[in-house]
Amino acid sequence: MPERCGVRGALAQCRRVIEEAWPHRCWFCDARGHAFQDLCQSCGNDLPRVGRCCRLCATELAHGDCCGQCLQKPPPWDAAWVALRYEMPIDHLIHRFKYAGDRCAGKLCGRLLVDALPAGAQGDVLAVPMHRKRLAQRGFNHAASLARDVARARNLQCRTGAMRVRDTVSQVGLDAPARRRNLRDAFTVPTVPEAGRHAILVDDIYTTGATLAALSRACKRAGYGSVTVLCLARVPGAGRAV
Protein backbone atom coordinates (compact mmCIF):
# COMPACT_ATOMS: atom_id res chain seq x y z
CA MET A 1 0.00 0.00 0.00
CA PRO A 2 2.75 2.58 0.84
CA GLU A 3 4.42 1.79 -2.50
CA ARG A 4 1.14 2.37 -4.37
CA CYS A 5 0.57 5.67 -2.54
CA GLY A 6 4.11 6.70 -3.47
CA VAL A 7 3.47 6.00 -7.16
CA ARG A 8 0.21 7.96 -7.06
CA GLY A 9 1.94 10.87 -5.39
CA ALA A 10 4.68 10.86 -8.01
CA LEU A 11 2.13 10.81 -10.83
CA ALA A 12 0.20 13.68 -9.26
CA GLN A 13 3.41 15.67 -8.98
CA CYS A 14 4.20 14.99 -12.65
CA ARG A 15 0.74 16.22 -13.64
CA ARG A 16 1.26 19.43 -11.67
CA VAL A 17 4.62 20.05 -13.35
CA ILE A 18 3.12 19.43 -16.81
CA GLU A 19 0.18 21.70 -16.06
CA GLU A 20 2.53 24.49 -15.01
CA ALA A 21 4.63 24.11 -18.15
CA TRP A 22 1.76 23.56 -20.61
CA PRO A 23 -1.44 24.74 -18.93
CA HIS A 24 -4.85 23.78 -20.28
CA ARG A 25 -6.73 26.62 -21.98
CA CYS A 26 -10.48 27.10 -21.81
CA TRP A 27 -12.10 26.18 -25.12
CA PHE A 28 -14.67 28.96 -24.77
CA CYS A 29 -12.63 31.97 -23.58
CA ASP A 30 -8.96 30.88 -23.73
CA ALA A 31 -8.45 31.56 -20.02
CA ARG A 32 -6.41 29.06 -18.04
CA GLY A 33 -8.25 25.76 -17.64
CA HIS A 34 -9.43 24.46 -14.29
CA ALA A 35 -8.73 20.99 -12.84
CA PHE A 36 -6.75 19.77 -15.87
CA GLN A 37 -9.58 20.55 -18.31
CA ASP A 38 -9.98 22.76 -21.38
CA LEU A 39 -12.57 24.67 -19.38
CA CYS A 40 -12.15 27.50 -16.90
CA GLN A 41 -14.13 27.67 -13.67
CA SER A 42 -16.15 30.70 -14.80
CA CYS A 43 -17.27 29.17 -18.11
CA GLY A 44 -17.92 25.86 -16.35
CA ASN A 45 -20.25 27.60 -13.89
CA ASP A 46 -22.11 29.28 -16.77
CA LEU A 47 -22.81 26.13 -18.79
CA PRO A 48 -26.55 25.46 -19.34
CA ARG A 49 -26.82 22.43 -17.10
CA VAL A 50 -30.02 20.40 -16.92
CA GLY A 51 -31.82 20.74 -13.60
CA ARG A 52 -34.69 18.62 -12.26
CA CYS A 53 -35.87 16.47 -15.14
CA CYS A 54 -37.87 13.41 -16.10
CA ARG A 55 -35.92 10.27 -15.31
CA LEU A 56 -37.03 8.71 -18.61
CA CYS A 57 -36.82 11.46 -21.23
CA ALA A 58 -34.83 14.25 -19.49
CA THR A 59 -37.56 16.86 -20.03
CA GLU A 60 -37.04 19.52 -17.39
CA LEU A 61 -39.73 19.51 -14.70
CA ALA A 62 -40.94 21.90 -12.03
CA HIS A 63 -41.61 18.98 -9.67
CA GLY A 64 -41.67 15.19 -9.62
CA ASP A 65 -39.32 12.83 -11.43
CA CYS A 66 -41.39 11.68 -14.41
CA CYS A 67 -43.34 13.67 -17.01
CA GLY A 68 -46.96 12.94 -17.92
CA GLN A 69 -46.12 11.55 -21.35
CA CYS A 70 -43.65 9.02 -19.94
CA LEU A 71 -46.13 7.98 -17.26
CA GLN A 72 -48.73 7.25 -19.94
CA LYS A 73 -46.37 5.75 -22.51
CA PRO A 74 -42.87 4.92 -21.23
CA PRO A 75 -40.05 4.87 -23.80
CA PRO A 76 -38.33 1.57 -24.67
CA TRP A 77 -35.33 2.43 -22.46
CA ASP A 78 -35.24 2.46 -18.65
CA ALA A 79 -33.48 5.71 -17.73
CA ALA A 80 -32.06 8.84 -19.37
CA TRP A 81 -29.05 10.85 -18.22
CA VAL A 82 -28.34 14.19 -19.91
CA ALA A 83 -25.70 16.73 -18.93
CA LEU A 84 -26.68 20.01 -20.60
CA ARG A 85 -29.31 21.91 -22.56
CA TYR A 86 -28.60 22.22 -26.28
CA GLU A 87 -28.14 25.98 -26.46
CA MET A 88 -25.27 28.47 -26.59
CA PRO A 89 -22.43 27.80 -26.16
CA ILE A 90 -22.87 24.01 -26.10
CA ASP A 91 -24.42 23.91 -29.57
CA HIS A 92 -21.29 25.57 -30.98
CA LEU A 93 -19.00 23.17 -29.08
CA ILE A 94 -20.82 20.09 -30.39
CA HIS A 95 -20.97 21.49 -33.94
CA ARG A 96 -17.21 22.09 -33.97
CA PHE A 97 -16.57 18.54 -32.79
CA LYS A 98 -19.14 16.85 -34.99
CA TYR A 99 -18.67 18.64 -38.29
CA ALA A 100 -15.23 20.25 -38.10
CA GLY A 101 -13.40 17.46 -36.29
CA ASP A 102 -12.13 19.81 -33.57
CA ARG A 103 -10.25 17.40 -31.30
CA CYS A 104 -10.10 19.82 -28.35
CA ALA A 105 -13.87 20.31 -28.60
CA GLY A 106 -14.31 16.54 -28.70
CA LYS A 107 -12.14 16.05 -25.64
CA LEU A 108 -14.20 18.57 -23.68
CA CYS A 109 -17.47 17.00 -24.89
CA GLY A 110 -16.25 13.65 -23.60
CA ARG A 111 -15.30 15.10 -20.21
CA LEU A 112 -18.68 16.80 -19.79
CA LEU A 113 -20.49 13.61 -20.78
CA VAL A 114 -18.54 11.53 -18.26
CA ASP A 115 -19.62 13.97 -15.55
CA ALA A 116 -23.28 13.23 -16.40
CA LEU A 117 -22.88 9.51 -15.65
CA PRO A 118 -23.77 8.77 -12.01
CA ALA A 119 -21.01 7.37 -9.83
CA GLY A 120 -21.01 3.59 -9.76
CA ALA A 121 -23.00 3.19 -12.99
CA GLN A 122 -22.40 -0.18 -14.61
CA GLY A 123 -23.12 -1.64 -18.04
CA ASP A 124 -21.87 -2.11 -21.59
CA VAL A 125 -21.27 1.19 -23.36
CA LEU A 126 -22.60 1.31 -26.94
CA ALA A 127 -22.36 4.23 -29.35
CA VAL A 128 -25.19 5.11 -31.72
CA PRO A 129 -23.74 3.72 -34.98
CA MET A 130 -23.52 5.53 -38.31
CA HIS A 131 -24.26 3.95 -41.66
CA ARG A 132 -21.08 3.12 -43.56
CA LYS A 133 -21.85 5.73 -46.26
CA ARG A 134 -22.27 8.53 -43.69
CA LEU A 135 -19.16 7.33 -41.86
CA ALA A 136 -17.14 7.49 -45.08
CA GLN A 137 -18.35 11.03 -45.72
CA ARG A 138 -17.61 12.37 -42.22
CA GLY A 139 -14.51 10.30 -41.52
CA PHE A 140 -15.33 9.40 -37.92
CA ASN A 141 -18.26 8.57 -35.65
CA HIS A 142 -18.49 11.29 -33.00
CA ALA A 143 -20.76 9.11 -30.82
CA ALA A 144 -18.16 6.32 -30.86
CA SER A 145 -15.51 8.78 -29.71
CA LEU A 146 -17.73 9.87 -26.81
CA ALA A 147 -18.51 6.25 -25.92
CA ARG A 148 -14.80 5.42 -25.72
CA ASP A 149 -14.23 8.43 -23.44
CA VAL A 150 -17.02 7.27 -21.11
CA ALA A 151 -15.86 3.66 -21.03
CA ARG A 152 -12.24 4.61 -20.42
CA ALA A 153 -13.03 7.12 -17.66
CA ARG A 154 -15.36 4.73 -15.78
CA ASN A 155 -13.55 1.46 -16.54
CA LEU A 156 -16.53 0.04 -18.43
CA GLN A 157 -16.72 -2.29 -21.43
CA CYS A 158 -17.16 -0.43 -24.73
CA ARG A 159 -19.05 -2.81 -27.00
CA THR A 160 -18.73 -2.64 -30.77
CA GLY A 161 -20.72 -4.43 -33.43
CA ALA A 162 -23.95 -2.44 -33.36
CA MET A 163 -24.75 -1.46 -36.94
CA ARG A 164 -26.97 0.96 -38.79
CA VAL A 165 -28.15 -1.34 -41.56
CA ARG A 166 -30.29 1.18 -43.44
CA ASP A 167 -28.98 4.45 -44.85
CA THR A 168 -31.76 6.60 -43.39
CA VAL A 169 -32.29 10.21 -44.42
CA SER A 170 -31.32 12.96 -41.98
CA GLN A 171 -33.70 13.37 -39.05
CA VAL A 172 -33.38 17.17 -39.24
CA GLY A 173 -36.71 18.72 -40.25
CA LEU A 174 -38.76 15.53 -39.87
CA ASP A 175 -41.78 15.48 -37.57
CA ALA A 176 -42.19 12.81 -34.89
CA PRO A 177 -44.10 10.20 -36.99
CA ALA A 178 -41.65 10.63 -39.88
CA ARG A 179 -38.71 10.15 -37.53
CA ARG A 180 -40.18 6.86 -36.29
CA ARG A 181 -40.81 5.59 -39.82
CA ASN A 182 -37.35 6.66 -40.93
CA LEU A 183 -35.64 4.59 -38.22
CA ARG A 184 -37.83 1.47 -38.21
CA ASP A 185 -35.54 -1.61 -38.17
CA ALA A 186 -32.54 0.62 -38.89
CA PHE A 187 -30.23 -0.99 -36.29
CA THR A 188 -28.89 -4.42 -35.43
CA VAL A 189 -27.04 -5.34 -32.23
CA PRO A 190 -25.03 -8.55 -31.69
CA THR A 191 -26.59 -11.07 -29.33
CA VAL A 192 -25.46 -10.51 -25.75
CA PRO A 193 -23.31 -13.41 -24.39
CA GLU A 194 -24.95 -13.03 -20.97
CA ALA A 195 -28.65 -12.21 -21.29
CA GLY A 196 -29.94 -9.54 -18.94
CA ARG A 197 -26.91 -7.25 -19.01
CA HIS A 198 -27.33 -3.48 -18.91
CA ALA A 199 -26.60 -1.25 -21.92
CA ILE A 200 -25.62 2.44 -21.83
CA LEU A 201 -26.35 4.06 -25.20
CA VAL A 202 -24.23 7.11 -25.98
CA ASP A 203 -25.06 9.97 -28.34
CA ASP A 204 -24.31 13.68 -28.50
CA ILE A 205 -27.78 15.25 -28.77
CA TYR A 206 -31.19 14.10 -27.53
CA THR A 207 -33.89 15.67 -29.70
CA THR A 208 -37.07 13.56 -29.84
CA GLY A 209 -35.46 10.25 -28.86
CA ALA A 210 -36.45 8.46 -32.07
CA THR A 211 -32.92 7.24 -32.84
CA LEU A 212 -32.31 6.12 -29.27
CA ALA A 213 -35.68 4.33 -29.20
CA ALA A 214 -34.88 2.35 -32.33
CA LEU A 215 -31.49 1.36 -30.97
CA SER A 216 -32.95 0.54 -27.53
CA ARG A 217 -35.41 -1.88 -29.13
CA ALA A 218 -32.55 -3.53 -31.02
CA CYS A 219 -30.64 -3.89 -27.74
CA LYS A 220 -33.61 -5.52 -26.05
CA ARG A 221 -33.97 -7.93 -28.98
CA ALA A 222 -30.26 -8.77 -28.61
CA GLY A 223 -30.79 -9.82 -24.99
CA TYR A 224 -30.05 -6.71 -22.94
CA GLY A 225 -32.27 -6.63 -19.88
CA SER A 226 -32.22 -2.87 -19.39
CA VAL A 227 -31.06 0.21 -21.29
CA THR A 228 -30.00 3.69 -20.24
CA VAL A 229 -29.47 6.54 -22.70
CA LEU A 230 -26.62 8.94 -22.01
CA CYS A 231 -26.47 12.17 -24.02
CA LEU A 232 -24.39 15.30 -23.79
CA ALA A 233 -27.23 17.74 -24.52
CA ARG A 234 -31.04 17.84 -24.65
CA VAL A 235 -32.88 20.08 -27.12
CA PRO A 236 -35.26 22.16 -24.96
CA GLY A 237 -38.93 21.80 -25.84
CA ALA A 238 -38.46 19.00 -28.38
CA GLY A 239 -41.43 16.65 -28.33
CA ARG A 240 -40.92 12.95 -27.78
CA ALA A 241 -41.25 10.73 -30.84
CA VAL A 242 -41.41 7.42 -28.96
URRAVEN-V31327 format. One line per field, one symbol per residue. phi: phi as a letter, one per 40 degrees, with the letter a starting at -180 (. if undefined). Layout:
phi=???
This chain:
phi=.dcccccccccccccccccccbccbcccbgcccbffbcacccccccccccccaccbbgccbcagbaccccccacccbbabbbcbccadccccdcccccbbgcccccccdccccdcccddgcbiccbcccbcdccccccgabccccccccccccbfbcccbhcbccbccccccgccdccccccbcfcbbbddcdbdgcbbbcbacbcbbgccccccccccccchccabbbbbcabccgcccbb
